[in-house]
Amino acid sequence: MLKLFRKNQRFVSIAMAGFMILLLVSWLLTDSSTNIVDNLRMNTTTWAVSDGESISASELNDTIAEMRVLEGLGDRTIAGMGVLKEPGYWYLLVKEAKASGLIPPQQETLRQLSMTQMPDGVTPEGFVATLASRAQTSQETVLTTLAKLTGVQRLIALVASSGRISDERLRRAAAEMTMTMDGDVLILDAGKIAGIDAPVPDAAALEAQLKAHGNTEKGQGEKGFGYRLPNQLKLEWIVIPAATIKAKLEQSPALSNVELRKYWIEHEAEFRAKEAISATPMTFDSQRDAVREKVLGQLLDAELASISKFATDRVQMDLRSVPSAGGYWTLPADWSSKAVTMAALGQELAQRFGIDAPAVQTSGEGWIEVADIAAIPGIGTASSKRVGASDVKVQQLATALKEFGGSPTLPTQRGVAFPTLADPTSRDLFVVRVTEAQPARAATAVDEVRADLEADLKRVAVYDILATRLEALRQTAATEGLGAVGVAYGAVSQPFQALSEVNTQFLQFGMRMGMAIPGLGNDETAMSALVKAAMALPTDKPVADAPALDRTVVVALPDRLAVMVAQLRGIDRMDRAEYETLAMGGRLRGIAMQDEVKDMQELFSYAALKRRHNFTTMAEVVAEPAVADPGTLGTTEGLGTGGSK
């Protein structure tokens, strides 16, 4: 491996220069608000076993810290491989890079960063510091992670460079990647089109579909299937309208002329400050309404604060004798009969503050999702500052429920009212409590997700019919136009301009980023069909002069349960000067060779790495005690498969 590295050192150096630029671009574009590895935890002293050696939980901790850095960095290669989903994946990639001697010292990483053109206002030190802040770790860990990432990238680039790509293939690859196309596209989505009557699925089909995808997150499985039920809950609450409180305070003695004049005298300087911009001298009589509004506002602030505190304290009063642990109350089995009811709390508020007792409201008999709370008038926009410096909405408090996994910063639970909340506009007060909570779980009965099951099976049936009409669709589109196809299926075509296989703006950085097809997004199958059709068109005459059938592309997209119908109107091909400029420096060759890298996915997959290194986590041992087939362990499957096609 080292010999191969030395032999291909120039290629790897070029690849790493592009890699550093890729890191910076990815880092700038990354939204670090979502933490992929946030839920990974250590559960045992020994985390895993690899090649007969135990790997400690502390090494797992270090690995997770490095994964946080990778997440903050946003490297698309690592994320695309799925490395951030499994600590063992990153550990094994690093292990192979280290064994090959490809991980550089930190000084080399710093030197490479200093030689990379940084965005305006960003220094290498600032880059490292920002990554450390994002990952909530030390700068030392960031540098260590960057060095390991460099080693892993070198390993992948090194194996890729063992293959060779001819100049002819390179020119063709460049032509395919940079050719821009104009035309129109129509997406026939089986879940949205009209004109095809699909049979109603029978009970057996519904059961089979549920069994196959009942524990998959909605929209995340094959063809977008998934019926796992999210966190669900039921709520009850009472509302104390601020307008009612304000109307009551209108009769306060503090608003008499005598008291208002006293306030004017005590705060005259505050009102006199406005006299400079007034046309007439200020007197109490001229400012009486402003003084009254100011005093009334202060009374309302104080009264709302008193009501809020009383309601929160009253809820806490019932918890005084209830034990707690880890920030949560250990509620007795008969808690519902011991805790103050919303109706009783409303009566107490009415008696103490001289208002009408508020009615108890609920979210209804059925379960609702946390996201549904935002649509409930009043509580959907209400928030509280009693749990921190910033506003916290009901949705956040509900998400943090103990029953849903809990939160170290927002310890809430079923049966205990949230801190009193207020609407930021109306200033109405709300006391809200979760009465029932059902954690996310697999759907087990058809009736729980019947509508989704029927809709998905109808999509499949419609697509199956649509997929038999590909040639007919092509003929209709060629002879009558995409509009005729759209009318038949209730779909609308969209134009595209300068569409290409890769975004040419990023090619200079050594990055192969695909372009989105209107109405479809990034789809390799659809794009390849368009490029293939465009490449086959003659170059000695305008595209519009070519037969319509040759310019019409129809391709089935089974993973999306859709069919793309497109028609090309124009093509712009790269000339020789543009090719030579792009090929200069070797980056184009590296990009073109990414197709070769696809053949190595199995070589660097998590499953292949685990087999090569006899890697097993303790969690897997507990979950699957059966011993794996020894014939598949410790092999070198996939090695030596690189090379030109």
Secondary structure, DSSP 8 states (H G I E B T S, - for coil): -HHHHHHTHHHHHHHHHHHHHHHHHHHHH--TTS-TTTT----SSEEEEETTEEEEHHHHHHHHHHHHHHHHHT-HHHHHHTGGG-HHHHHHHHHHHHHTT----HHHHHHHHHHS---TT--HHHHHHHHHHHHTS-HHHHHHHHHHHHHHHHHHHHHHHTS---HHHHHHHHHHHH-EEEEEEEEEETTT--S-------HHHHHHHHHHHTTS-TTTSGGG----B--EEEEEEEEE-HHHHHHHHTT-GGGSHHHHHHHHHHTHHHHHTTGGG-SS---HHHHHHHHHHHHHHHHHHHHHHHHHHHHHHHHHHTTTTS-EETTEE---TTHHHHS--HHHHHHHHHHHHT-----EEES-SS-EEGGGGGGSTTTTT-EESTTSSS-EEHHHHHHTBGGGT--SS--B-TTS--S-EE-TTT--EEEEEEEEEE--B---SGGGSHHHHHHHHHHHHHHHHHHTTHHHHHHHHHHH-HHHHHHHHT---EEEEEE-SB-HHHHTTT---B--BTTTBS-HHHHHHHHHHHHHS-SSS-GGGS-HHHHEEEEEETTTTEEEEEEEEEEE---HHHHHHHHGGGHHHHHHTHHHHHTTTTTTSHHHHHHHTT-EEHHHHHH--S---GGGTT--TTTT--S--
